């Protein structure tokens, strides 16, 4: 594929939001380009099994799901460039410029930002090796896999405690492990957790390693007073926040909040005319594959309206 200097639409990022946007852009016959620095799929490629995406009643592996998404988009001649955008220049409303790692640039009339976010990790032995085999980063996604099991939650913020409560619908026991002596979650969320007889707490402790042969079997803990212990569990949910993939973006122009996520309106439009954002890069509470894909579709429709209005 020959890369041009300018396109009507560029989609930055190839996760579920980007692939959905790519499908809609290709079907609409927009002059488009998707830029993805790695293989399309984003964080879903690291998901062992997806059990809540519509249309797959038996579930599907994360790899197979994004491969089907990509295959669907390619059927309509999706243009994909394997490259890394190092800087996005939005200072000129009429011509958005993306600087690529190779040293060249491409520009567009309209841009959809789908760069996503990455789950924060504990960065401890066993975490990477057992990811998808008992180590999870999303309670809403994976809770049904842990029916009648004892699981742990690492974290003490709103998301961690809300997910801990949600996990009690499936797990027989949920142990929250927090490095402080009090939670950071809002009081009303704390009250729900403290009142739930399925949830108990280990305070002033951190997980030093995760062990298991074919799946998670135990956690090694280090308390603030220097004592060590082990906890037998069948799963661990690491819920210590997510980090937006935003290093190439002009965050001031996009009015990014304190966390670095991009605010959008109901039609995925950012504060910069002609620039949309979709998926986990957006400032929102729900980060699921299905709503990322929906936002990608909406973003293309908004981009198409913008492009038509400028011609």
MIMARMI-55707 format. One record per atom (N, C-alpha, C): residue in three letters; x, z, y. Coordinates in steps of 0.02 Angstrom, whole numbers, padded with zeros to 5 digits, always signed. Layout:
residues N
ALAXZY;...
end
This chain:
residues 311
UNK+00042+00000-00060;UNK+00000+00000+00000;UNK+00044+00000+00062;UNK+00029-00046+00107;UNK+00065-00050+00170;UNK+00036+00000+00220;UNK+00079+00041+00249;UNK+00056+00091+00296;UNK+00057+00062+00367;UNK+00002+00067+00401;UNK-00003+00042+00469;UNK+00015+00097+00519;UNK+00021+00077+00581;UNK+00036+00125+00634;UNK-00025+00164+00656;UNK-00085+00133+00650;UNK-00145+00164+00678;UNK-00205+00152+00632;UNK-00248+00204+00627;UNK-00308+00201+00586;UNK-00368+00227+00626;UNK-00426+00207+00604;UNK-00486+00238+00634;UNK-00489+00312+00617;UNK-00474+00328+00554;UNK-00481+00396+00530;UNK-00423+00415+00485;UNK-00395+00474+00497;UNK-00345+00503+00452;UNK-00372+00570+00426;UNK-00365+00579+00362;UNK-00384+00642+00329;UNK-00319+00677+00310;UNK-00308+00735+00337;UNK-00245+00771+00324;UNK-00258+00825+00272;UNK-00237+00812+00211;UNK-00246+00858+00156;UNK-00289+00829+00101;UNK-00271+00843+00038;UNK-00305+00812-00018;UNK-00335+00860-00068;UNK-00358+00919-00044;UNK-00394+00964-00088;UNK-00466+00941-00096;UNK-00511+00984-00120;UNK-00581+00963-00128;UNK-00614+00937-00064;UNK-00599+00970-00007;UNK-00626+00946+00057;UNK-00599+00877+00074;UNK-00533+00868+00065;UNK-00502+00804+00081;UNK-00525+00748+00035;UNK-00531+00763-00030;UNK-00553+00712-00078;UNK-00625+00692-00065;UNK-00667+00741-00049;UNK-00736+00724-00032;UNK-00740+00682+00031;UNK-00700+00701+00081;UNK-00697+00662+00142;UNK-00671+00592+00127;UNK-00621+00588+00084;UNK-00593+00523+00066;UNK-00644+00478+00033;UNK-00685+00507-00011;UNK-00738+00469-00044;UNK-00787+00441+00007;UNK-00810+00484+00052;UNK-00859+00462+00102;UNK-00829+00411+00150;UNK-00766+00420+00168;UNK-00733+00373+00214;UNK-00724+00305+00181;UNK-00703+00305+00118;UNK-00692+00243+00082;UNK-00758+00205+00071;UNK-00811+00242+00053;UNK-00876+00211+00043;UNK-00904+00183+00108;UNK-00888+00216+00163;UNK-00913+00192+00229;UNK-00871+00134+00255;UNK-00819+00117+00218;UNK-00773+00063+00237;UNK-00741+00076+00305;UNK-00728+00140+00318;UNK-00689+00156+00377;UNK-00616+00137+00365;UNK-00582+00118+00418;UNK-00510+00105+00414;UNK-00476+00174+00412;UNK-00457+00195+00352;UNK-00439+00265+00341;UNK-00372+00272+00304;UNK-00347+00334+00308;UNK-00288+00353+00270;UNK-00292+00428+00255;UNK-00280+00446+00191;UNK-00273+00517+00174;UNK-00200+00532+00166;UNK-00177+00587+00197;UNK-00108+00608+00191;UNK-00105+00673+00152;UNK-00070+00674+00097;UNK-00063+00734+00055;UNK+00009+00739+00033;UNK+00041+00796+00046;UNK+00113+00802+00031;UNK+00128+00810-00043;UNK+00079+00834-00081;UNK+00089+00842-00153;UNK+00034+00803-00189;UNK+00022+00819-00252;UNK-00031+00786-00289;UNK-00098+00808-00260;UNK-00147+00763-00254;UNK-00213+00783-00230;UNK-00242+00839-00274;UNK-00277+00884-00241;UNK-00309+00938-00279;UNK-00302+01006-00246;UNK-00247+01017-00210;UNK-00238+01080-00176;UNK-00235+01139-00224;UNK-00264+01196-00202;UNK-00262+01257-00241;UNK-00300+01252-00307;UNK-00347+01204-00311;UNK-00386+01198-00373;UNK-00341+01180-00432;UNK-00286+01146-00418;UNK-00238+01129-00472;UNK-00210+01191-00505;UNK-00211+01248-00470;UNK-00185+01310-00497;UNK-00240+01352-00530;UNK-00301+01325-00532;UNK-00358+01360-00561;UNK-00366+01339-00633;UNK-00361+01387-00678;UNK-00365+01371-00749;UNK-00432+01342-00768;UNK-00486+01374-00747;UNK-00552+01351-00768;UNK-00603+01362-00712;UNK-00643+01311-00699;UNK-00695+01313-00648;UNK-00763+01313-00683;UNK-00801+01366-00673;UNK-00864+01375-00710;UNK-00925+01372-00665;UNK-00915+01358-00600;UNK-00971+01362-00553;UNK-00977+01300-00509;UNK-00949+01243-00532;UNK-00957+01182-00493;UNK-01015+01142-00522;UNK-01064+01124-00481;UNK-01123+01090-00507;UNK-01106+01026-00545;UNK-01143+01015-00599;UNK-01134+00954-00637;UNK-01090+00962-00699;UNK-01060+01021-00707;UNK-01018+01033-00765;UNK-01041+01097-00800;UNK-01097+01093-00837;UNK-01127+01153-00866;UNK-01082+01189-00916;UNK-01035+01154-00945;UNK-00989+01185-00992;UNK-00925+01210-00958;UNK-00920+01200-00893;UNK-00859+01216-00857;UNK-00808+01160-00862;UNK-00756+01164-00822;UNK-00705+01112-00822;UNK-00641+01142-00795;UNK-00584+01119-00819;UNK-00520+01144-00793;UNK-00511+01121-00721;UNK-00474+01160-00682;UNK-00462+01141-00613;UNK-00429+01073-00608;UNK-00381+01060-00653;UNK-00346+00995-00652;UNK-00394+00938-00664;UNK-00437+00946-00715;UNK-00483+00892-00732;UNK-00534+00881-00676;UNK-00555+00935-00643;UNK-00604+00928-00590;UNK-00576+00886-00532;UNK-00517+00902-00509;UNK-00489+00865-00452;UNK-00469+00794-00473;UNK-00451+00785-00536;UNK-00436+00718-00559;UNK-00499+00674-00558;UNK-00556+00703-00576;UNK-00619+00666-00573;UNK-00637+00652-00500;UNK-00626+00700-00456;UNK-00639+00689-00385;UNK-00596+00632-00358;UNK-00532+00633-00376;UNK-00486+00581-00352;UNK-00504+00513-00382;UNK-00521+00513-00446;UNK-00541+00450-00479;UNK-00603+00421-00447;UNK-00650+00464-00430;UNK-00712+00441-00397;UNK-00695+00408-00330;UNK-00652+00440-00290;UNK-00634+00412-00225;UNK-00595+00347-00232;UNK-00550+00345-00282;UNK-00510+00284-00292;UNK-00554+00224-00311;UNK-00609+00238-00342;UNK-00656+00183-00360;UNK-00677+00144-00298;UNK-00678+00178-00241;UNK-00697+00145-00178;UNK-00635+00130-00135;UNK-00577+00128-00168;UNK-00514+00108-00135;UNK-00491+00158-00082;UNK-00491+00221-00101;UNK-00463+00272-00057;UNK-00389+00259-00046;UNK-00367+00260+00017;UNK-00297+00249+00034;UNK-00262+00317+00040;UNK-00214+00331-00004;UNK-00179+00394-00004;UNK-00105+00383+00009;UNK-00078+00422+00056;UNK-00006+00420+00071;UNK+00024+00488+00051;UNK+00073+00486+00007;UNK+00109+00547-00013;UNK+00162+00561+00040;UNK+00147+00607+00085;UNK+00193+00623+00140;UNK+00174+00691+00168;UNK+00221+00720+00205;UNK+00208+00784+00237;UNK+00206+00775+00313;UNK+00152+00799+00343;UNK+00147+00799+00415;UNK+00181+00861+00442;UNK+00231+00851+00484;UNK+00268+00908+00511;UNK+00242+00930+00579;UNK+00208+00885+00614;UNK+00180+00902+00679;UNK+00121+00858+00695;UNK+00067+00888+00718;UNK+00007+00851+00738;UNK+00000+00857+00813;UNK+00001+00800+00848;UNK-00003+00798+00920;UNK-00074+00776+00941;UNK-00111+00822+00971;UNK-00180+00807+00992;UNK-00186+00807+01068;UNK-00130+00800+01102;UNK-00132+00802+01175;UNK-00166+00742+01206;UNK-00166+00686+01170;UNK-00199+00625+01194;UNK-00264+00617+01155;UNK-00320+00628+01189;UNK-00385+00626+01156;UNK-00399+00560+01122;UNK-00374+00505+01149;UNK-00389+00439+01122;UNK-00345+00420+01063;UNK-00288+00455+01055;UNK-00240+00435+01003;UNK-00207+00497+00974;UNK-00233+00520+00918;UNK-00205+00579+00885;UNK-00144+00556+00845;UNK-00088+00589+00854;UNK-00025+00567+00823;UNK+00000+00618+00772;UNK+00017+00594+00713;UNK+00044+00637+00661;UNK+00117+00618+00649;UNK+00162+00665+00656;UNK+00232+00655+00643;UNK+00247+00674+00571;UNK+00278+00629+00534;UNK+00290+00638+00463;UNK+00362+00659+00449;UNK+00372+00691+00393;UNK+00438+00717+00376;UNK+00491+00662+00371;UNK+00469+00602+00355;UNK+00516+00546+00349;UNK+00542+00522+00416;UNK+00511+00547+00470;UNK+00533+00528+00537;UNK+00488+00479+00572;UNK+00441+00449+00537;UNK+00395+00402+00568;UNK+00330+00437+00590;UNK+00287+00401+00624;UNK+00224+00428+00647;UNK+00167+00381+00628;UNK+00107+00410+00622;UNK+00046+00371+00616;UNK-00004+00402+00664;UNK-00051+00361+00688;UNK-00100+00386+00735;UNK-00170+00366+00714;UNK-00220+00396+00746;UNK-00289+00383+00727;UNK-00335+00396+00786;UNK-00396+00368+00781;UNK-00448+00383+00829;UNK-00478+00451+00815;UNK-00489+00465+00751;UNK-00520+00528+00731;UNK-00480+00559+00673;UNK-00478+00625+00673;UNK-00438+00661+00622;UNK-00481+00715+00590;UNK-00475+00720+00523;UNK-00507+00775+00486;UNK-00452+00817+00456;UNK-00450+00880+00475;UNK-00398+00926+00451;UNK-00424+00963+00389;UNK-00390+00951+00333;UNK-00410+00982+00269;UNK-00349+01013+00236;UNK-00309+01048+00275;UNK-00245+01073+00250;UNK-00252+01136+00207;UNK-00311+01168+00208;UNK-00324+01223+00162;UNK-00290+01288+00180;UNK-00289+01332+00131;UNK-00258+01398+00138;UNK-00230+01418+00071;UNK-00184+01465+00071;UNK-00153+01489+00010;UNK-00167+01563+00001;UNK-00186+01582-00059;UNK-00198+01653-00074;UNK-00133+01691-00069;UNK-00135+01749-00035;UNK-00077+01792-00033;UNK-00065+01822-00102;UNK-00002+01826-00121;UNK+00015+01851-00188;UNK+00053+01917-00183;UNK+00055+01952-00239;UNK+00094+02015-00242;UNK+00168+02001-00250;UNK+00184+01941-00275;UNK+00253+01920-00285;UNK+00290+01970-00330;UNK+00261+01983-00388;UNK+00289+02030-00436;UNK+00297+01996-00504;UNK+00339+02023-00547;UNK+00347+01994-00614;UNK+00281+01991-00652;UNK+00269+01936-00685;UNK+00210+01926-00726;UNK+00152+01895-00689;UNK+00153+01896-00623;UNK+00095+01870-00585;UNK+00089+01795-00594;UNK+00142+01759-00583;UNK+00140+01686-00589;UNK+00129+01665-00661;UNK+00164+01699-00707;UNK+00159+01681-00778;UNK+00089+01690-00806;UNK+00052+01739-00781;UNK-00015+01754-00807;UNK-00071+01731-00761;UNK-00054+01691-00712;UNK-00105+01663-00668;UNK-00153+01620-00709;UNK-00218+01632-00702;UNK-00266+01596-00742;UNK-00274+01623-00812;UNK-00235+01674-00829;UNK-00239+01706-00895;UNK-00252+01781-00886;UNK-00291+01796-00835;UNK-00306+01866-00820;UNK-00288+01884-00749;UNK-00246+01844-00716;UNK-00231+01853-00645;UNK-00274+01804-00606;UNK-00315+01831-00562;UNK-00362+01789-00523;UNK-00357+01808-00449;UNK-00379+01761-00407;UNK-00378+01772-00335;UNK-00448+01763-00305;UNK-00499+01761-00349;UNK-00567+01751-00324;UNK-00617+01783-00373;UNK-00647+01838-00351;UNK-00695+01872-00392;UNK-00758+01832-00402;UNK-00783+01801-00348;UNK-00843+01760-00353;UNK-00835+01703-00403;UNK-00775+01675-00406;UNK-00762+01619-00451;UNK-00758+01642-00523;UNK-00723+01696-00536;UNK-00702+01713-00604;UNK-00735+01774-00635;UNK-00776+01810-00598;UNK-00806+01871-00625;UNK-00841+01862-00692;UNK-00879+01808-00702;UNK-00915+01801-00766;UNK-00870+01798-00827;UNK-00806+01782-00817;UNK-00759+01780-00874;UNK-00741+01850-00899;UNK-00760+01902-00862;UNK-00738+01970-00878;UNK-00796+02016-00896;UNK-00844+01990-00931;UNK-00901+02030-00952;UNK-00878+02086-00998;UNK-00900+02147-00981;UNK-00886+02206-01022;UNK-00811+02221-01030;UNK-00772+02201-00980;UNK-00700+02214-00981;UNK-00681+02262-00925;UNK-00623+02293-00932;UNK-00595+02334-00879;UNK-00548+02291-00837;UNK-00562+02285-00772;UNK-00520+02245-00728;UNK-00497+02287-00669;UNK-00444+02265-00637;UNK-00418+02298-00578;UNK-00425+02252-00518;UNK-00428+02282-00459;UNK-00429+02245-00396;UNK-00372+02272-00354;UNK-00329+02228-00330;UNK-00275+02247-00284;UNK-00297+02230-00214;UNK-00301+02281-00171;UNK-00321+02270-00102;UNK-00369+02323-00078;UNK-00379+02326-00012;UNK-00422+02377+00017;UNK-00462+02353+00076;UNK-00460+02287+00089;UNK-00497+02259+00145;UNK-00568+02241+00126;UNK-00605+02211+00173;UNK-00674+02193+00161;UNK-00683+02149+00099;UNK-00643+02096+00095;UNK-00651+02051+00038;UNK-00638+02086-00028;UNK-00584+02125-00031;UNK-00567+02159-00094;UNK-00623+02205-00116;UNK-00650+02244-00070;UNK-00701+02293-00089;UNK-00768+02260-00103;UNK-00785+02209-00065;UNK-00846+02171-00080;UNK-00842+02139-00149;UNK-00784+02111-00164;UNK-00775+02079-00230;UNK-00775+02131-00286;UNK-00747+02190-00272;UNK-00748+02243-00322;UNK-00820+02262-00340;UNK-00862+02268-00290;UNK-00933+02282-00302;UNK-00965+02226-00343;UNK-00950+02164-00324;UNK-00978+02107-00360;UNK-00955+02106-00433;UNK-00893+02124-00445;UNK-00866+02124-00513;UNK-00903+02172-00559;UNK-00932+02225-00531;UNK-00967+02274-00573;UNK-01029+02245-00605;UNK-01052+02187-00582;UNK-01108+02153-00614;UNK-01089+02128-00683;UNK-01024+02121-00695;UNK-01000+02091-00757;UNK-00953+02139-00795;UNK-00904+02165-00760;UNK-00853+02208-00792;UNK-00883+02276-00810;UNK-00854+02307-00862;UNK-00876+02375-00881;UNK-00847+02427-00834;UNK-00789+02411-00804;UNK-00755+02458-00760;UNK-00711+02420-00712;UNK-00709+02442-00650;UNK-00667+02410-00599;UNK-00625+02465-00567;UNK-00559+02456-00569;UNK-00513+02503-00538;UNK-00481+02470-00477;UNK-00493+02499-00419;UNK-00463+02474-00357;UNK-00396+02509-00347;UNK-00344+02470-00338;UNK-00277+02498-00326;UNK-00257+02481-00254;UNK-00244+02534-00216;UNK-00230+02525-00145;UNK-00167+02564-00126;UNK-00126+02532-00085;UNK-00062+02563-00068;UNK-00068+02618-00016;UNK-00126+02625+00015;UNK-00137+02678+00064;UNK-00184+02731+00035;UNK-00199+02782+00075;UNK-00243+02835+00052;UNK-00314+02827+00078;UNK-00327+02770+00110;UNK-00395+02754+00132;UNK-00403+02679+00137;UNK-00464+02656+00130;UNK-00477+02584+00131;UNK-00479+02557+00202;UNK-00467+02492+00208;UNK-00472+02459+00273;UNK-00539+02426+00283;UNK-00578+02421+00229;UNK-00645+02390+00233;UNK-00690+02429+00281;UNK-00740+02396+00308;UNK-00787+02430+00352;UNK-00824+02484+00314;UNK-00848+02534+00351;UNK-00876+02594+00320;UNK-00935+02578+00274;UNK-00979+02532+00295;UNK-01038+02519+00254;UNK-01018+02488+00186;UNK-00965+02446+00187;UNK-00941+02417+00124;UNK-00908+02470+00081;UNK-00871+02515+00113;UNK-00840+02571+00077;UNK-00894+02614+00042;UNK-00947+02627+00078;UNK-01000+02670+00051;UNK-01030+02639-00012;UNK-01039+02574-00012;UNK-01066+02540-00071;UNK-01019+02549-00131;UNK-00953+02543-00118;UNK-00905+02549-00172;UNK-00900+02621-00198;UNK-00898+02669-00153;UNK-00893+02739-00173;UNK-00954+02762-00212;UNK-01011+02731-00197;UNK-01073+02750-00231;UNK-01082+02716-00299;UNK-01039+02668-00313;UNK-01045+02630-00376;UNK-01007+02667-00431;UNK-01042+02689-00482;UNK-01011+02728-00535;UNK-00964+02689-00579;UNK-00964+02623-00573;UNK-00918+02581-00612;UNK-00850+02573-00578;UNK-00844+02595-00516;UNK-00782+02585-00478;UNK-00745+02650-00471;UNK-00680+02650-00488;UNK-00638+02707-00472;UNK-00576+02682-00433;UNK-00537+02728-00407;UNK-00484+02711-00360;UNK-00418+02744-00380;UNK-00365+02707-00370;UNK-00298+02734-00375;UNK-00266+02725-00306;UNK-00251+02781-00273;UNK-00227+02779-00204;UNK-00151+02783-00200;UNK-00126+02763-00142;UNK-00054+02769-00127;UNK-00010+02741-00182;UNK-00030+02685-00208;UNK+00007+02655-00264;UNK+00010+02579-00256;UNK+00062+02551-00284;UNK+00069+02478-00284;UNK+00086+02455-00354;UNK+00065+02393-00368;UNK+00079+02364-00434;UNK+00148+02334-00433;UNK+00190+02353-00480;UNK+00259+02327-00481;UNK+00268+02270-00530;UNK+00226+02266-00581;UNK+00229+02210-00628;UNK+00165+02206-00668;UNK+00153+02146-00695;UNK+00095+02133-00737;UNK+00121+02112-00805;UNK+00094+02141-00858;UNK+00119+02127-00925;UNK+00064+02104-00971;UNK+00084+02064-01021;UNK+00038+02040-01071;UNK+00069+01981-01108;UNK+00048+01971-01170;UNK+00076+01917-01210;UNK+00041+01851-01192;UNK-00023+01845-01209;UNK-00060+01784-01194;UNK-00108+01794-01136;UNK-00116+01855-01113;UNK-00160+01871-01057;UNK-00140+01938-01029;UNK-00172+01958-00975;UNK-00157+02023-00944;UNK-00176+02079-00991;UNK-00129+02126-01000;UNK-00142+02184-01043;UNK-00132+02250-01006;UNK-00084+02252-00960;UNK-00071+02315-00925;UNK-00036+02301-00858;UNK-00042+02350-00814;UNK-00009+02349-00749;UNK+00039+02407-00745;UNK+00096+02396-00717;UNK+00144+02450-00703;UNK+00137+02469-00629;UNK+00130+02534-00617;UNK+00116+02558-00550;UNK+00170+02605-00525;UNK+00181+02602-00460;UNK+00228+02647-00426;UNK+00190+02683-00371;UNK+00188+02750-00376;UNK+00152+02790-00326;UNK+00198+02804-00267;UNK+00167+02823-00212;UNK+00205+02838-00150;UNK+00254+02895-00160;UNK+00238+02941-00206;UNK+00283+02998-00217;UNK+00340+02982-00266;UNK+00343+02918-00288;UNK+00397+02896-00332;UNK+00380+02898-00406;UNK+00324+02925-00424;UNK+00304+02928-00495;UNK+00279+02860-00518;UNK+00285+02847-00582;UNK+00264+02783-00611;UNK+00211+02795-00664;UNK+00171+02744-00677;UNK+00119+02749-00728;UNK+00100+02679-00749;UNK+00060+02674-00802;UNK+00034+02609-00824;UNK-00042+02613-00826;UNK-00073+02556-00819;UNK-00146+02552-00822;UNK-00164+02494-00867;UNK-00201+02508-00921;UNK-00222+02456-00967;UNK-00284+02421-00939;UNK-00278+02357-00926;UNK-00334+02316-00901;UNK-00332+02248-00934;UNK-00387+02212-00928;UNK-00391+02144-00957;UNK-00391+02091-00903;UNK-00388+02112-00841;UNK-00385+02065-00786;UNK-00366+02099-00722;UNK-00336+02062-00676;UNK-00317+02089-00610;UNK-00336+02038-00557;UNK-00375+02061-00508;UNK-00396+02018-00453;UNK-00354+02037-00392;UNK-00312+01990-00371;UNK-00268+02001-00313;UNK-00305+01977-00251;UNK-00330+02024-00211;UNK-00373+02009-00154;UNK-00344+02039-00091;UNK-00286+02012-00071;UNK-00250+02038-00014;UNK-00246+01986+00042;UNK-00297+01943+00044;UNK-00302+01895+00099;UNK-00276+01826+00081;UNK-00288+01780+00127;UNK-00265+01711+00121;UNK-00229+01692+00185;UNK-00183+01645+00179;UNK-00144+01621+00236;UNK-00160+01547+00248;UNK-00182+01528+00308;UNK-00198+01458+00321;UNK-00135+01415+00322;UNK-00142+01355+00296;UNK-00087+01307+00298;UNK-00091+01269+00364;UNK-00061+01299+00416;UNK-00072+01274+00484;UNK-00008+01262+00524;UNK+00049+01262+00490;UNK+00113+01260+00527;UNK+00122+01196+00568;UNK+00089+01142+00547;UNK+00097+01079+00584;UNK+00046+01070+00639;UNK-00001+01117+00645;UNK-00058+01107+00689;UNK-00048+01139+00758;UNK-00076+01109+00811;UNK-00074+01138+00878;UNK-00129+01191+00884;UNK-00113+01252+00865;UNK-00163+01304+00859;UNK-00196+01322+00926;UNK-00159+01317+00981;UNK-00188+01333+01046;UNK-00243+01284+01064;UNK-00230+01220+01055;UNK-00280+01169+01070;UNK-00342+01176+01026;UNK-00331+01196+00964;UNK-00385+01202+00916;UNK-00421+01270+00921;UNK-00397+01312+00967;UNK-00427+01378+00979;UNK-00429+01420+00915;UNK-00375+01416+00876;UNK-00371+01456+00815;UNK-00374+01530+00831;UNK-00407+01568+00788;UNK-00413+01639+00798;UNK-00350+01676+00778;UNK-00353+01742+00778;UNK-00296+01784+00763;UNK-00267+01770+00694;UNK-00310+01754+00647;UNK-00288+01741+00579;UNK-00259+01671+00570;UNK-00265+01628+00620;UNK-00237+01561+00616;UNK-00285+01510+00586;UNK-00349+01529+00575;UNK-00398+01482+00549;UNK-00432+01446+00607;UNK-00460+01387+00594;UNK-00487+01344+00646;UNK-00563+01352+00651;UNK-00589+01369+00709;UNK-00662+01373+00717;UNK-00693+01303+00721;UNK-00751+01295+00690;UNK-00787+01232+00691;UNK-00861+01246+00703;UNK-00897+01194+00724;UNK-00969+01201+00731;UNK-01003+01182+00666;UNK-01069+01179+00665;UNK-01105+01167+00603;UNK-01091+01097+00575;UNK-01066+01052+00615;UNK-01049+00984+00592;UNK-00974+00975+00585;UNK-00938+01030+00579;UNK-00866+01033+00565;UNK-00822+01010+00624;UNK-00851+01002+00683;UNK-00812+00980+00740;UNK-00773+01038+00769;UNK-00710+01025+00787;UNK-00669+01074+00820;UNK-00678+01069+00895;UNK-00639+01106+00932;UNK-00643+01103+01005;UNK-00610+01041+01034;UNK-00574+01004+00993;UNK-00542+00942+01016;UNK-00586+00883+00997;UNK-00608+00843+01044;UNK-00652+00786+01029;UNK-00621+00739+00977;UNK-00660+00721+00927;UNK-00636+00675+00875;UNK-00597+00709+00820;UNK-00590+00774+00823;UNK-00553+00811+00771;UNK-00601+00858+00735;UNK-00607+00848+00669;UNK-00648+00891+00627;UNK-00603+00931+00581;UNK-00630+00984+00552;UNK-00594+01023+00502;UNK-00642+01041+00446;UNK-00616+01041+00385;UNK-00658+01056+00328;UNK-00618+01094+00275;UNK-00653+01135+00237;UNK-00620+01172+00184;UNK-00591+01238+00207;UNK-00542+01263+00170;UNK-00517+01331+00180;UNK-00478+01341+00244;UNK-00461+01289+00280;UNK-00426+01297+00344;UNK-00475+01322+00398;UNK-00539+01317+00385;UNK-00589+01336+00435;UNK-00598+01412+00437;UNK-00618+01435+00495;UNK-00632+01506+00506;UNK-00702+01521+00478;UNK-00706+01549+00418;UNK-00770+01560+00385;UNK-00762+01615+00333;UNK-00818+01636+00306;UNK-00816+01690+00257;UNK-00814+01664+00185;UNK-00846+01608+00172;UNK-00852+01583+00104;UNK-00802+01527+00092;UNK-00759+01537+00042;UNK-00710+01486+00025;UNK-00718+01469-00049;UNK-00761+01421-00062;UNK-00776+01397-00130;UNK-00765+01322-00133;UNK-00752+01297-00192;UNK-00740+01225-00200;UNK-00801+01185-00177;UNK-00860+01210-00195;UNK-00920+01171-00181;UNK-00934+01166-00106;UNK-00922+01219-00067;UNK-00937+01212+00004;UNK-00880+01174+00040;UNK-00819+01176+00013;UNK-00765+01135+00041;UNK-00782+01061+00034;UNK-00807+01042-00026;UNK-00825+00973-00037;UNK-00882+00951+00009;UNK-00931+00995+00019;UNK-00986+00979+00065;UNK-00962+00970+00136;UNK-00916+01013+00157;UNK-00890+01008+00225;UNK-00851+00944+00235;UNK-00815+00922+00183;UNK-00779+00859+00187;UNK-00825+00800+00201;UNK-00883+00800+00166;UNK-00931+00746+00177;UNK-00960+00748+00247;UNK-00978+00808+00270;UNK-01006+00815+00338;UNK-00955+00793+00390;UNK-00891+00810+00378;UNK-00839+00793+00426;UNK-00833+00717+00436;UNK-00839+00680+00382;UNK-00834+00607+00388;UNK-00893+00579+00428;UNK-00952+00606+00417;UNK-01010+00583+00455;UNK-01001+00598+00529;UNK-00973+00656+00544;UNK-00959+00673+00615;UNK-00906+00627+00643;UNK-00854+00613+00603;UNK-00801+00569+00626;UNK-00827+00498+00639;UNK-00870+00475+00594;UNK-00899+00408+00601;UNK-00940+00403+00665;UNK-00979+00455+00680;UNK-01017+00455+00743;UNK-00972+00454+00803;UNK-00916+00491+00799;UNK-00868+00493+00855;UNK-00837+00424+00865;UNK-00815+00394+00810;UNK-00781+00329+00814;UNK-00828+00276+00843;UNK-00890+00276+00820;UNK-00939+00227+00845;UNK-00953+00238+00920;UNK-00952+00301+00941;UNK-00966+00316+01010;UNK-00910+00299+01057;UNK-00850+00287+01031;UNK-00792+00271+01073;UNK-00780+00196+01077;UNK-00817+00158+01039;UNK-00805+00085+01038;UNK-00854+00049+01084;
end
